[in-house]
Amino acid sequence: RRFGTKCAACQQGIPPTQVVRRAQDFVYHLHCFACIVCKRQLATGDEFYLMEDSRLVCKADYETAKQREAESTAKRPRTTITAKQ
């Protein structure tokens, strides 16, 4: 129990008979293998992003967040003053 495999999301032990999902070196319960934003359970073949802290984000939510971030950091164009002004 103490040294067995633990779920990367909930940190609970995983018995050897239970079905799991893997992402790189991380192991998850089936119900824990879900997007942290929309809570949708990810299935085999779904595209997702694995964050540094072993959290999962589905591709749609990741791209939406990235686009929102790009829009919020967009700078306005520089004002140029011409000789005539």
Secondary structure, 3 states (H helix, E strand, C coil): CCCCCECCCCCCECCCCCCEEEECCEEEECCCCECCCCCCECCCCCCEEECCCCCEEEHHHHHHHHHHHHHHCCCCCCCCCCCCC
